[in-house]
Amino acid sequence: MNPILTLTKRNLKLFLRDKMTVFFSFLSTLILIALYFLFIAKVYTEGMDNPEMGGIAMSIAGDAKNFIVYLQMMAGVLVLNSMSLATGAFSTIAKDFEDRRVDSFQLTPVKTYEMILAYYLTGLIAGFVINVFTWILSFCIIGAATGYWLAMGSFLMVLAVLLTASLISCSIMLLITSLVKSSAAIGVITGIAGTFFGFLCGIYMPYSNLGETTKAVGSLIPFTHIVIWLKQVVLGDAFSQLGITGEFKDILYCDYFSASSVGFLGLDVTLWVMIVLSGILGLLCLAASYLMLNRRFRERQK
């Protein structure tokens, strides 16, 4: 069997068998979901009844409001998953160095680039596949609970966004984990990073409740633009189904759900340009990760 596929399969098994690592990979997501059901969702739904909006929101039924709020919540959950699951899967790298497994690998015909590529594929597969199952489950639960269903085109578009998110997330998080030499520290990073990105990327609360400085810092983070992209896909479909248009639609996009492009450091840059720039940053992080890990492998050979 191809050594890359063999190593990838082995890494995935190690990750999935480590229940604590898997749990901590979902910790940020669980916190976000808990916060939504405790009070954030209620704040959103009650806010849409604000009489200052000219009474337009009053025509939206309770299930329709929940449909919108749950969809935008899942946009944040799925992006956080792509980041935290990749980081959890990459903990195998630190464990292999700690347990000196890499020394054994280097005694085999397996090449260094094959080991590094296998690590990257492990994070990509784990993050994307688990996210796909999460999205399918969420799609069914939200539809059954509210009576509203996304169109199949939007459902499939979400999968395309998730693949992009996984590719970029894995590249960035591989660089971060390649700098960390302790598997325990990676678990801490996963929890802290999830909370940190949750606020700066407009997942926990809309940018309208935060300052301009926070928005500018958030615009530097690729996950911000991926969340916006995903929100635009699901909310665009939901608003179309519910007949939400005009000024009220703009208010929901900008002020309530942070689903409009934030540009770059206050500059008016379109979302698609920011997605392309995020992809370029991902490639640079992947190249830097390769150089870092390749140097660590060479140091172990001495």
C-alpha positions in Angstrom: 0.0 0.0 0.0 1.1 3.6 -0.6 3.1 4.8 2.5 1.2 8.1 2.6 -2.2 6.3 2.7 -0.9 3.8 5.3 0.5 6.6 7.6 -2.7 8.6 7.1 -4.9 5.6 8.1 -2.6 5.0 11.1 -2.8 8.6 12.2 -6.6 8.7 11.9 -6.9 5.6 14.1 -4.6 7.1 16.8 -6.6 10.3 16.8 -10.1 8.6 17.0 -8.9 6.2 19.7 -7.8 9.1 22.0 -11.2 10.0 23.4 -9.8 12.9 25.4 -8.2 14.5 22.4 -11.4 14.1 20.4 -13.5 15.6 23.2 -11.2 18.6 23.5 -11.4 19.1 19.8 -15.2 19.6 20.2 -14.9 21.7 23.4 -15.2 25.1 21.7 -18.1 23.9 19.7 -19.9 22.5 22.7 -19.3 25.8 24.6 -20.7 27.8 21.6 -23.8 25.6 21.3 -24.4 25.8 25.1 -24.2 29.6 25.0 -26.6 29.8 22.1 -29.3 27.7 23.8 -28.8 29.4 27.2 -29.2 33.0 26.0 -27.7 34.0 22.7 -30.5 32.5 20.5 -33.1 34.2 22.7 -31.3 37.6 22.3 -31.4 37.2 18.5 -35.0 36.1 18.3 -36.3 38.8 20.7 -34.2 41.4 18.9 -35.9 40.7 15.6 -39.2 41.9 17.2 -37.7 45.3 17.7 -40.4 47.8 16.9 -37.8 50.2 15.6 -37.6 48.1 12.5 -41.0 49.3 11.3 -42.9 46.2 12.3 -41.4 44.1 9.5 -40.0 41.6 11.8 -43.3 41.0 13.5 -44.5 39.1 10.5 -41.9 36.4 10.9 -43.2 33.4 12.7 -41.3 31.9 15.7 -40.2 28.8 13.8 -38.9 31.0 11.0 -36.9 33.1 13.5 -35.4 29.9 14.9 -34.6 28.7 11.4 -32.6 31.8 10.7 -30.8 31.8 14.1 -29.9 28.1 14.1 -28.5 28.4 10.6 -26.2 31.2 11.4 -25.2 29.5 14.6 -24.2 26.4 12.6 -22.1 28.5 10.3 -19.9 29.4 13.2 -20.0 25.9 14.7 -18.8 24.3 11.4 -15.9 26.8 11.0 -14.8 26.3 14.6 -15.0 22.5 14.0 -12.7 22.8 10.9 -10.1 24.5 13.1 -10.3 22.5 16.3 -10.6 19.1 14.7 -7.6 19.7 12.6 -5.6 20.8 15.6 -6.7 17.7 17.6 -5.7 15.5 14.7 -2.3 17.2 14.5 -1.6 16.3 18.1 -0.3 13.0 16.7 2.7 14.9 15.5 3.7 16.0 19.0 3.0 12.5 20.4 5.2 10.9 17.7 8.1 13.1 18.6 7.5 12.6 22.3 7.3 8.8 22.0 10.2 8.7 19.5 8.1 7.1 16.9 9.6 9.4 14.3 12.9 7.8 14.9 11.4 4.4 13.9 9.8 5.9 10.8 13.2 7.3 9.7 14.6 3.8 9.7 12.1 2.8 7.1 12.1 3.7 3.4 9.3 6.2 4.1 10.4 9.7 3.0 10.1 12.8 5.1 7.7 14.5 2.7 5.4 11.4 2.8 5.2 11.6 6.6 4.4 15.3 6.5 1.8 14.9 3.8 0.2 12.1 5.8 -0.1 14.3 8.8 -1.8 17.0 6.7 -4.2 14.6 5.1 -5.1 13.3 8.6 -6.2 16.7 9.7 -8.0 17.4 6.4 -9.9 14.1 6.4 -10.8 14.2 10.1 -11.9 17.8 10.0 -13.9 17.6 6.7 -15.5 14.2 7.2 -16.7 14.9 10.8 -17.8 18.3 9.7 -19.9 16.8 6.9 -21.6 14.4 9.3 -22.2 17.4 11.7 -23.7 19.4 8.9 -26.0 16.6 7.7 -27.2 16.0 11.3 -27.7 19.7 11.8 -29.6 20.1 8.5 -32.0 17.3 9.5 -32.5 18.6 13.1 -33.1 22.2 12.1 -35.5 21.2 9.3 -37.5 18.9 11.5 -37.6 21.3 14.5 -38.6 24.4 12.5 -40.4 23.0 9.4 -38.2 24.9 7.1 -35.5 23.2 4.9 -32.6 24.7 2.9 -32.6 24.1 -0.8 -30.4 21.2 -2.0 -28.3 23.7 -3.9 -27.5 25.6 -0.7 -26.9 22.3 1.2 -24.3 21.3 -1.4 -22.7 24.8 -1.5 -22.2 24.5 2.3 -20.2 21.3 1.6 -18.0 23.2 -0.9 -17.4 25.9 1.7 -16.5 23.3 4.4 -13.9 21.8 2.1 -12.4 25.2 1.5 -12.5 25.8 5.3 -10.8 22.5 6.0 -8.0 23.1 3.5 -7.2 26.6 4.9 -7.7 25.6 8.5 -5.4 22.6 8.2 -2.7 24.7 6.6 -2.8 27.3 9.4 -3.2 24.9 12.3 -0.4 22.6 11.0 2.0 25.6 11.2 0.8 26.3 14.8 1.1 22.7 15.9 4.5 22.3 14.2 5.8 25.0 16.5 4.5 23.2 19.6 6.5 20.3 21.0 4.0 19.1 23.7 0.8 17.2 22.9 -0.7 18.6 26.2 -0.1 22.1 25.0 -1.9 21.5 21.8 -5.1 20.7 23.8 -4.8 24.0 25.6 -4.2 25.8 22.3 -7.4 24.2 20.9 -9.5 25.5 23.7 -8.0 29.0 23.9 -8.0 29.4 20.1 -11.6 28.4 19.8 -12.7 31.1 22.3 -10.4 33.7 20.8 -11.5 33.2 17.2 -15.1 32.8 18.3 -15.2 36.5 19.3 -12.9 38.0 16.7 -14.6 36.2 13.8 -18.1 37.4 14.8 -19.3 33.9 15.8 -20.3 34.6 19.4 -21.8 38.0 18.8 -22.2 40.4 15.8 -19.6 43.0 15.0 -22.1 45.7 15.6 -21.7 45.0 19.3 -18.0 45.3 19.1 -15.6 48.1 18.4 -14.0 49.1 15.1 -10.6 47.9 16.3 -12.0 44.4 16.9 -13.5 44.4 13.5 -10.1 45.4 12.0 -8.3 42.7 13.9 -11.0 40.1 12.9 -10.5 41.1 9.2 -6.9 39.7 9.4 -8.2 36.2 10.3 -9.1 34.0 7.4 -11.8 32.2 9.5 -13.7 35.5 9.7 -14.2 35.6 6.0 -15.1 31.9 5.8 -17.8 32.3 8.5 -19.2 35.3 6.5 -19.2 33.2 3.3 -21.0 30.4 5.0 -23.5 32.7 6.6 -24.3 34.3 3.3 -25.0 30.9 1.7 -27.4 29.7 4.4 -29.0 33.0 5.3 -29.4 34.0 1.7 -31.5 30.9 1.1 -33.4 31.4 4.3 -34.2 35.0 3.6 -35.3 34.1 0.1 -37.7 31.4 1.4 -39.1 33.8 4.1 -39.5 36.7 1.7 -37.1 38.9 3.7 -35.9 41.7 1.5 -34.9 45.3 1.4 -33.8 47.3 4.4 -34.7 44.6 6.9 -32.6 42.1 5.1 -29.6 44.5 5.2 -30.1 45.1 8.9 -30.1 41.3 9.6 -27.0 40.8 7.4 -25.0 43.6 8.9 -26.1 44.4 12.4 -27.5 41.0 13.6 -25.5 38.2 12.0 -22.3 39.8 10.8 -22.9 38.3 7.4 -21.6 41.2 5.3 -18.0 41.6 4.2 -15.7 43.3 6.7 -13.0 44.0 4.1 -9.4 44.3 5.2 -8.3 46.7 8.0 -11.2 49.0 7.2 -10.6 48.9 3.5 -13.6 48.0 1.3 -12.4 44.7 -0.1 -14.9 42.2 -1.5 -15.5 38.9 0.2 -14.2 36.9 -2.8 -10.9 38.7 -2.8 -10.6 38.0 0.9 -11.3 34.3 0.4 -8.6 34.2 -2.3 -6.2 36.0 0.0 -7.1 33.5 2.8 -6.2 30.6 0.4 -2.9 32.2 -0.4 -2.1 32.6 3.3 -3.0 28.9 3.8 -0.5 27.9 1.1 2.2 30.0 2.7 1.4 28.4 6.1 1.5 25.0 4.6 4.9 25.7 3.0 6.2 27.1 6.3 4.9 24.0 8.1 6.8 21.7 5.7 10.0 23.6 6.3 9.6 23.5 10.1 8.7 19.8 10.3 11.4 18.9 7.8 14.0 20.6 9.9 12.7 18.8 13.1 13.0 15.5 11.3 16.5 16.2 10.2 17.5 17.2 13.7 16.4 13.8 14.9 18.6 12.1 12.4 21.7 13.7 13.8 
